[in-house]
């Protein structure tokens, strides 16, 4: 499939409601066809993985094309140089979350990136690092429980003063760390209770940061340690 053919499909399936919502987000340097992520994922499944096609799509100043780029790219071919190029376009939180979860997290460089960027001075890099770190730690056999514990301490100490979406990813990371072992669950739950409500600004929508205490005390999580 070509970029032109993808563009034709996007044009035929554009959603005026989604375009209006996008207009309230004030991302003037990137456009959208307003198509939902579920529909974009379904469409992308019918496209063969192609790093070159993905690169062409990524260059387009359009959210939907960048999402499709992420979904048809080849994670095993991702390099640090390419990552540094793409990170310049990842300010919009929904795009950075999709990029991290559906592409970077599947790449061979995810571990080095996660550990290195946890202490980056750049907000976007810290955001990505906290989005990756639980998955990276979980994949290690055995995982470094002492380091995981230190992350809980850091999250508790810094979450309320961090940048908006770093704060959001810290909150998700705290939940993930709390599921890794019984002792980490006890520590993460205590930290979450002391942290209290986490306020994240997702823009003009109804999204709210997850309640970490509620998730860590859910029957499914508690039963996993019984």
SENUVEX-636847 format. One record per residue: residue in three letters; x, y, z of N, C-alpha, C in turn. Coordinates in Angstrom, 3 decimals. Layout:
N
ALA,X,Y,Z,X,Y,Z,X,Y,Z
...
This chain:
226
UNK,0.845,-1.200,0.000,0.000,0.000,0.000,0.877,1.244,0.000
UNK,0.417,2.294,-0.647,1.184,3.525,-0.744,0.629,4.599,0.188
UNK,1.414,5.651,0.372,0.966,6.782,1.179,-0.284,7.396,0.556
UNK,-0.300,7.459,-0.758,-1.451,8.042,-1.455,-2.726,7.232,-1.198
UNK,-2.605,5.906,-1.243,-3.770,5.051,-1.002,-4.263,5.186,0.436
UNK,-3.312,5.291,1.354,-3.674,5.482,2.764,-4.373,6.827,2.935
UNK,-3.853,7.844,2.253,-4.476,9.162,2.313,-5.898,9.150,1.784
UNK,-6.135,8.388,0.736,-7.479,8.272,0.169,-8.432,7.629,1.172
UNK,-7.964,6.569,1.843,-8.808,5.895,2.841,-9.123,6.844,3.996
UNK,-8.122,7.567,4.438,-8.326,8.506,5.544,-9.340,9.575,5.164
UNK,-9.240,10.076,3.955,-10.163,11.108,3.492,-11.591,10.578,3.415
UNK,-11.725,9.342,2.959,-13.054,8.733,2.834,-13.679,8.428,4.195
UNK,-12.851,8.246,5.201,-13.341,7.846,6.522,-13.207,8.937,7.581
UNK,-12.926,10.143,7.157,-12.756,11.216,8.134,-14.025,11.430,8.949
UNK,-13.835,11.856,10.183,-14.939,12.006,11.131,-14.987,13.468,11.586
UNK,-16.029,14.163,11.198,-16.139,15.587,11.526,-16.162,15.835,13.036
UNK,-16.763,14.915,13.765,-16.813,15.082,15.232,-15.402,15.044,15.810
UNK,-14.597,14.087,15.338,-13.224,13.984,15.816,-12.400,15.199,15.431
UNK,-12.653,15.738,14.249,-11.933,16.929,13.796,-12.276,18.126,14.683
UNK,-13.531,18.255,15.076,-13.938,19.354,15.962,-13.286,19.237,17.331
UNK,-13.222,18.008,17.842,-12.566,17.794,19.142,-11.096,18.189,19.045
UNK,-10.468,17.792,17.954,-9.059,18.122,17.746,-8.846,19.639,17.727
UNK,-9.799,20.345,17.129,-9.690,21.795,17.045,-9.613,22.457,18.403
UNK,-10.197,21.823,19.417,-10.159,22.387,20.769,-8.838,22.105,21.472
UNK,-8.034,21.193,20.907,-6.768,20.831,21.544,-5.637,21.805,21.220
UNK,-5.833,22.615,20.190,-4.889,23.690,19.832,-3.530,23.185,19.382
UNK,-3.514,22.041,18.678,-2.282,21.570,18.055,-2.305,22.024,16.595
UNK,-1.964,23.278,16.368,-2.128,23.892,15.056,-1.144,23.397,14.000
UNK,-0.023,22.810,14.427,0.981,22.389,13.452,0.784,20.949,12.980
UNK,-0.285,20.307,13.407,-0.568,18.940,12.977,-2.081,18.791,12.804
UNK,-2.499,18.226,11.677,-3.921,18.084,11.376,-4.406,16.675,11.717
UNK,-5.689,16.447,11.519,-6.246,15.113,11.755,-7.464,14.885,10.866
UNK,-7.741,13.625,10.623,-8.983,13.237,9.942,-10.045,12.873,10.977
UNK,-9.683,12.941,12.257,-10.645,12.711,13.330,-11.065,11.272,13.513
UNK,-10.291,10.336,12.978,-10.664,8.912,13.044,-10.188,8.306,14.367
UNK,-11.029,7.510,14.980,-10.695,6.902,16.268,-9.565,5.884,16.164
UNK,-8.858,5.708,17.279,-7.708,4.814,17.314,-8.080,3.371,16.990
UNK,-9.231,2.912,17.447,-9.659,1.538,17.178,-9.818,1.301,15.678
UNK,-10.420,2.248,15.001,-10.615,2.122,13.553,-9.287,2.192,12.811
UNK,-8.380,3.048,13.276,-7.060,3.146,12.651,-6.275,1.846,12.834
UNK,-6.390,1.262,14.013,-5.695,-0.013,14.274,-6.226,-1.111,13.343
UNK,-7.530,-1.164,13.190,-8.136,-2.181,12.331,-7.668,-2.016,10.889
UNK,-7.625,-0.785,10.423,-7.165,-0.520,9.061,-5.693,-0.902,8.898
UNK,-4.874,-0.540,9.870,-3.432,-0.791,9.789,-3.103,-2.278,9.778
UNK,-3.969,-3.099,10.365,-3.736,-4.548,10.369,-3.698,-5.126,8.962
UNK,-4.330,-4.452,8.038,-4.361,-4.937,6.664,-3.194,-4.452,5.824
UNK,-2.269,-3.732,6.467,-1.110,-3.202,5.753,0.149,-3.974,6.177
UNK,0.926,-4.410,5.227,2.157,-5.141,5.518,3.145,-4.242,6.244
UNK,3.841,-4.802,7.239,4.860,-4.060,7.959,5.916,-3.561,6.974
UNK,6.236,-2.276,7.070,7.149,-1.681,6.103,7.771,-0.428,6.709
UNK,9.038,-0.513,7.090,9.716,0.609,7.725,9.821,1.818,6.802
UNK,9.984,1.584,5.518,10.089,2.691,4.570,8.761,3.426,4.428
UNK,7.680,2.659,4.346,6.354,3.273,4.291,6.090,4.047,5.579
UNK,6.469,3.459,6.692,6.273,4.113,7.984,7.017,5.447,8.038
UNK,8.220,5.468,7.516,9.005,6.707,7.516,8.311,7.787,6.669
UNK,7.788,7.398,5.515,7.077,8.349,4.654,5.850,8.917,5.366
UNK,5.104,8.031,6.026,3.909,8.465,6.737,4.246,9.397,7.890
UNK,5.336,9.088,8.587,5.718,9.881,9.753,6.038,11.320,9.369
UNK,6.532,11.526,8.166,6.909,12.868,7.729,5.700,13.756,7.466
UNK,4.530,13.169,7.355,3.317,13.948,7.103,2.850,14.623,8.392
UNK,2.496,15.909,8.344,2.046,16.628,9.542,0.587,16.308,9.874
UNK,0.331,15.018,10.094,-1.037,14.556,10.323,-1.047,13.453,11.379
UNK,-1.896,13.616,12.368,-1.971,12.667,13.483,-2.310,11.256,13.026
UNK,-3.317,11.106,12.193,-3.768,9.781,11.764,-2.667,9.056,10.985
UNK,-1.958,9.787,10.138,-0.872,9.174,9.370,0.274,8.749,10.282
UNK,0.536,9.535,11.307,1.595,9.168,12.245,1.207,7.924,13.052
UNK,-0.064,7.822,13.416,-0.523,6.625,14.127,-0.371,5.394,13.236
UNK,-0.776,5.503,11.985,-0.623,4.375,11.060,0.861,4.058,10.861
UNK,1.693,5.090,10.814,3.140,4.888,10.716,3.646,4.016,11.858
UNK,3.205,4.338,13.070,3.597,3.568,14.251,3.179,2.105,14.116
UNK,1.973,1.896,13.607,1.388,0.559,13.550,1.955,-0.311,12.429
UNK,2.503,0.302,11.383,3.046,-0.497,10.272,4.573,-0.522,10.283
UNK,5.179,0.181,11.219,6.648,0.221,11.296,7.184,-1.102,11.817
UNK,8.491,-1.269,11.725,9.165,-2.501,12.152,10.046,-2.200,13.369
UNK,9.560,-2.513,14.579,10.279,-2.169,15.805,11.718,-2.666,15.853
UNK,11.988,-3.825,15.289,13.339,-4.393,15.340,14.354,-3.547,14.589
UNK,13.872,-2.677,13.710,14.770,-1.832,12.931,14.981,-0.449,13.552
UNK,14.348,-0.191,14.685,14.468,1.123,15.304,15.880,1.351,15.840
UNK,16.438,2.504,15.526,17.763,2.890,16.010,17.641,4.110,16.917
UNK,18.687,4.374,17.691,18.669,5.561,18.548,18.588,6.833,17.704
UNK,19.271,6.833,16.572,19.242,8.003,15.695,17.823,8.288,15.216
UNK,17.123,7.252,14.793,15.749,7.396,14.329,14.834,7.843,15.468
UNK,15.021,7.279,16.631,14.233,7.643,17.800,14.395,9.126,18.120
UNK,15.620,9.619,18.081,15.870,11.026,18.376,15.201,11.933,17.344
UNK,15.082,11.465,16.120,14.374,12.235,15.087,12.877,12.286,15.396
UNK,12.331,11.130,15.724,10.883,11.042,15.924,10.418,11.726,17.202
UNK,11.265,11.758,18.200,10.839,12.306,19.488,10.473,13.784,19.382
UNK,10.988,14.447,18.366,10.671,15.861,18.150,9.194,16.061,17.828
UNK,8.528,15.001,17.378,7.120,15.096,16.983,6.172,14.468,18.000
UNK,6.657,14.164,19.193,5.852,13.388,20.138,5.289,14.198,21.306
UNK,5.177,15.497,21.136,4.679,16.312,22.237,3.236,15.964,22.600
UNK,2.388,15.738,21.595,0.984,15.416,21.870,0.906,14.086,22.617
UNK,0.288,14.090,23.782,0.349,12.940,24.682,-0.217,11.662,24.087
UNK,-1.322,11.753,23.336,-1.902,10.529,22.768,-0.962,9.900,21.747
UNK,-0.244,10.736,21.015,0.703,10.231,20.024,1.910,9.601,20.709
UNK,2.413,10.252,21.753,3.578,9.703,22.453,3.240,8.394,23.151
UNK,2.007,8.275,23.666,1.599,7.037,24.329,1.493,5.892,23.325
UNK,0.915,6.191,22.155,0.796,5.164,21.116,2.176,4.745,20.625
UNK,3.037,5.709,20.419,4.394,5.429,19.940,5.146,4.536,20.919
UNK,5.068,4.883,22.183,5.797,4.129,23.211,5.240,2.726,23.374
UNK,3.926,2.595,23.503,3.328,1.295,23.778,3.281,0.350,22.592
UNK,3.070,0.891,21.386,2.884,0.035,20.219,4.134,-0.109,19.359
UNK,5.182,0.641,19.664,6.377,0.591,18.822,7.668,0.524,19.634
UNK,7.979,1.575,20.378,9.243,1.612,21.125,9.358,0.459,22.121
UNK,8.250,0.115,22.775,8.266,-0.971,23.763,8.555,-2.328,23.143
UNK,8.431,-2.428,21.821,8.693,-3.690,21.109,10.076,-3.703,20.464
UNK,10.836,-2.647,20.656,12.129,-2.503,19.991,13.264,-3.074,20.842
UNK,14.420,-3.356,20.222,15.565,-3.881,20.969,16.281,-2.828,21.812
UNK,15.909,-1.562,21.680,16.599,-0.512,22.430,15.783,-0.011,23.618
UNK,14.652,-0.662,23.884,13.750,-0.160,24.927,14.405,-0.099,26.302
UNK,15.225,-1.085,26.654,15.819,-1.111,27.991,16.823,0.010,28.189
UNK,17.723,0.171,27.235,18.731,1.219,27.383,18.083,2.591,27.400
UNK,17.048,2.761,26.603,16.339,4.036,26.564,15.643,4.303,27.899
UNK,14.958,3.314,28.430,14.220,3.487,29.686,15.147,3.884,30.826
UNK,16.218,3.145,31.013,17.130,3.445,32.110,17.815,4.792,31.937
UNK,18.232,5.087,30.728,18.955,6.336,30.478,18.054,7.554,30.622
UNK,16.836,7.454,30.114,15.958,8.621,30.079,15.217,8.895,31.383
UNK,15.263,7.993,32.326,14.617,8.265,33.609,15.147,9.545,34.249
UNK,16.388,9.863,33.991,17.006,11.047,34.596,17.303,12.141,33.572
UNK,16.629,12.086,32.439,16.826,13.096,31.414,16.280,14.452,31.861
UNK,16.874,15.515,31.388,16.376,16.858,31.662,15.182,17.186,30.765
UNK,14.959,16.379,29.734,13.858,16.627,28.811,12.587,15.922,29.283
UNK,11.515,16.692,29.405,10.247,16.153,29.895,9.761,14.969,29.080
UNK,9.812,15.073,27.751,9.297,14.018,26.898,10.065,12.715,27.111
UNK,11.346,12.804,27.382,12.148,11.598,27.587,11.833,10.951,28.928
UNK,11.625,11.757,29.959,11.233,11.181,31.249,9.851,10.540,31.147
UNK,8.972,11.197,30.407,7.628,10.653,30.184,7.710,9.264,29.553
UNK,8.517,9.130,28.526,8.662,7.851,27.836,9.338,6.818,28.723
UNK,10.342,7.242,29.481,11.058,6.307,30.356,10.125,5.679,31.384
UNK,9.285,6.490,32.014,8.358,5.945,33.010,7.281,5.079,32.356
UNK,6.987,5.349,31.090,6.024,4.505,30.379,6.620,3.140,30.062
UNK,7.935,3.085,29.915,8.610,1.841,29.538,9.092,1.002,30.720
UNK,9.418,1.646,31.817,10.260,1.005,32.828,9.640,-0.239,33.461
UNK,8.350,-0.256,33.701,7.742,-1.440,34.332,7.864,-2.647,33.416
UNK,7.587,-2.459,32.138,7.718,-3.558,31.185,9.147,-4.049,31.075
UNK,10.089,-3.112,31.114,11.515,-3.474,31.050,11.916,-4.277,32.281
UNK,11.522,-3.822,33.449,11.863,-4.536,34.685,11.219,-5.916,34.728
UNK,9.964,-5.988,34.323,9.239,-7.258,34.359,9.890,-8.304,33.474
UNK,10.485,-7.855,32.366,11.116,-8.784,31.419,12.438,-9.327,31.923
UNK,13.033,-8.692,32.927,14.314,-9.146,33.471,14.088,-10.326,34.411
UNK,14.880,-11.361,34.264,14.749,-12.562,35.088,16.076,-12.868,35.782
UNK,16.159,-12.652,37.097,15.144,-12.039,37.966,15.159,-10.519,37.809
UNK,14.053,-9.883,38.144,14.028,-8.433,38.026,14.673,-7.803,39.260
UNK,15.110,-6.576,39.112,15.813,-5.859,40.176,14.799,-5.230,41.130
UNK,14.449,-5.973,42.170,13.420,-5.494,43.098,13.889,-4.271,43.881
UNK,15.172,-4.204,44.183,15.698,-3.048,44.910,15.537,-1.772,44.083
UNK,15.822,-1.874,42.784,15.664,-0.714,41.914,14.191,-0.345,41.782
UNK,13.334,-1.345,41.645,11.900,-1.098,41.550,11.399,-0.380,42.803
UNK,11.911,-0.795,43.954,11.531,-0.161,45.212,11.978,1.301,45.253
UNK,13.168,1.560,44.722,13.670,2.939,44.709,12.828,3.822,43.793
UNK,12.266,3.235,42.753,11.399,3.999,41.857,10.110,4.417,42.570
UNK,9.593,3.534,43.415,8.404,3.886,44.193,8.713,5.083,45.088
UNK,9.885,5.062,45.724,10.288,6.197,46.563,10.369,7.480,45.737
UNK,10.957,7.374,44.573,11.101,8.553,43.713,9.747,9.083,43.263
UNK,8.869,8.189,42.865,7.541,8.613,42.423,6.812,9.341,43.543
UNK,6.862,8.793,44.742,6.189,9.445,45.868,6.765,10.829,46.131
UNK,8.073,10.959,46.020,8.726,12.229,46.325,8.517,13.287,45.249
UNK,8.359,12.864,43.998,8.384,13.821,42.888,7.081,13.987,42.112
UNK,6.137,13.090,42.274,4.987,13.068,41.371,4.188,14.369,41.341
UNK,4.009,15.004,42.479,3.178,16.207,42.498,3.890,17.443,41.957
UNK,5.194,17.367,41.767,5.942,18.518,41.247,6.460,18.266,39.832
UNK,6.190,17.092,39.275,6.671,16.775,37.937,5.808,17.446,36.865
UNK,6.323,17.419,35.623,5.573,17.920,34.481,4.303,17.084,34.299
UNK,3.310,17.678,33.685,1.974,17.096,33.595,1.948,15.624,33.168
UNK,2.550,15.305,32.023,2.437,13.940,31.518,3.524,12.997,32.050
UNK,4.571,13.557,32.652,5.496,12.705,33.400,4.771,12.220,34.653
UNK,4.056,13.133,35.268,3.229,12.804,36.434,2.245,11.679,36.088
UNK,1.637,11.776,34.928,0.675,10.768,34.488,1.345,9.401,34.352
UNK,2.511,9.363,33.719,3.200,8.089,33.532,3.783,7.553,34.838
UNK,4.150,8.431,35.744,4.580,7.989,37.073,3.436,7.274,37.783
UNK,2.241,7.818,37.643,1.069,7.228,38.277,0.807,5.822,37.743
UNK,0.894,5.674,36.419,0.731,4.352,35.811,1.858,3.418,36.248
UNK,3.074,3.953,36.324,4.219,3.128,36.724,4.064,2.632,38.161
UNK,3.544,3.484,39.029,3.337,3.086,40.420,2.395,1.886,40.498
UNK,1.337,1.929,39.726,0.403,0.804,39.679,1.107,-0.445,39.169
UNK,1.888,-0.303,38.100,2.598,-1.446,37.533,3.621,-2.030,38.488
UNK,4.349,-1.173,39.168,5.345,-1.641,40.140,4.667,-2.387,41.279
UNK,3.494,-1.922,41.663,2.767,-2.550,42.759,2.227,-3.924,42.436
UNK,2.276,-4.318,41.174,1.810,-5.648,40.781,2.958,-6.645,40.612
UNK,4.192,-6.179,40.796,5.331,-7.021,40.480,5.688,-8.043,41.565
UNK,5.404,-7.718,42.814,5.662,-8.656,43.909,4.830,-8.232,45.111
UNK,4.706,-9.120,46.060,3.900,-8.812,47.246,4.489,-7.651,48.031
UNK,5.808,-7.652,48.205,6.437,-6.582,48.977,6.325,-5.237,48.256
UNK,6.462,-5.250,46.930,6.317,-4.014,46.170,4.867,-3.539,46.180
UNK,3.945,-4.480,46.217,2.534,-4.111,46.307,2.263,-3.367,47.607
UNK,2.778,-3.900,48.697,2.588,-3.253,50.003,3.170,-1.843,49.995
UNK,4.360,-1.719,49.437,5.029,-0.413,49.413,4.324,0.557,48.478
UNK,3.949,0.095,47.295,3.292,0.967,46.316,1.932,1.434,46.820
UNK,1.203,0.544,47.461,-0.120,0.900,47.977,0.001,1.961,49.064
UNK,0.967,1.794,49.956,1.179,2.791,51.013,1.562,4.136,50.404
UNK,2.423,4.093,49.389,2.839,5.328,48.723,1.654,5.990,48.031
UNK,0.838,5.188,47.348,-0.322,5.730,46.640,-1.292,6.406,47.605
UNK,-1.456,5.831,48.767,-2.360,6.426,49.760,-1.814,7.757,50.268
UNK,-0.509,7.839,50.427,0.084,9.107,50.875,0.056,10.147,49.753
UNK,0.226,9.709,48.535,0.205,10.622,47.387,-1.174,11.242,47.199
UNK,-2.197,10.424,47.339,-3.557,10.911,47.158,-3.899,11.128,45.694
UNK,-4.825,12.001,45.423,-5.302,12.236,44.063,-4.209,12.851,43.203
UNK,-4.066,12.331,42.007,-3.093,12.855,41.046,-3.858,13.623,39.976
UNK,-3.570,14.895,39.855,-4.260,15.740,38.890,-3.444,15.855,37.605
UNK,-4.039,15.429,36.506,-3.392,15.499,35.191,-4.322,16.238,34.241
UNK,-3.776,17.187,33.496,-4.562,17.942,32.529,-4.453,17.259,31.165
UNK,-5.538,16.600,30.738,-5.561,15.928,29.445,-6.174,16.802,28.354
UNK,-6.429,18.036,28.670,-7.040,18.916,27.682,-8.550,18.936,27.820
UNK,-9.217,19.344,26.751,-10.667,19.517,26.772,-11.389,18.192,26.544
UNK,-11.357,17.335,27.561,-12.072,16.055,27.496,-12.352,15.585,28.918
UNK,-12.937,14.428,29.047,-13.349,13.927,30.369,-12.336,12.972,31.005
UNK,-11.152,12.859,30.418,-10.151,11.924,30.955,-9.695,12.337,32.354
UNK,-9.464,11.348,33.192,-8.932,11.579,34.539,-7.831,10.575,34.821
UNK,-6.866,10.973,35.628,-5.789,10.059,36.002,-6.360,8.893,36.796
UNK,-5.906,7.674,36.534,-6.409,6.509,37.261,-6.171,6.621,38.765
UNK,-7.073,6.054,39.534,-6.940,6.001,40.991,-6.073,4.789,41.333
UNK,-4.816,5.050,41.668,-3.866,3.962,41.902,-4.268,3.094,43.092
UNK,-4.784,3.715,44.142,-5.212,2.951,45.320,-6.338,1.996,44.938
UNK,-7.290,2.498,44.180,-8.416,1.666,43.745,-7.942,0.473,42.929
UNK,-7.006,0.705,42.022,-6.502,-0.384,41.180,-5.695,-1.396,41.986
UNK,-4.871,-0.908,42.896,-4.029,-1.814,43.678,-4.817,-2.608,44.715
UNK,-6.020,-2.160,45.017,-6.854,-2.901,45.980,-7.999,-3.640,45.281
UNK,-7.937,-3.740,43.970,-8.961,-4.475,43.240,-8.847,-5.965,43.560
UNK,-9.948,-6.695,43.542,-9.901,-8.132,43.851,-8.913,-8.896,42.988
UNK,-8.813,-8.555,41.717,-7.908,-9.284,40.820,-6.449,-9.132,41.258
UNK,-6.061,-7.907,41.627,-4.683,-7.671,42.054,-4.419,-8.343,43.409
UNK,-5.344,-8.183,44.343,-5.157,-8.771,45.667,-5.091,-10.311,45.593
UNK,-5.907,-10.890,44.732,-5.919,-12.358,44.587,-4.609,-12.883,44.012
UNK,-3.916,-12.059,43.234,-2.645,-12.491,42.643,-1.555,-12.692,43.684
UNK,-1.754,-12.134,44.886,-0.753,-12.272,45.955,-1.240,-13.166,47.094
UNK,-2.397,-13.765,46.926,-2.946,-14.610,48.008,-2.391,-16.028,47.938
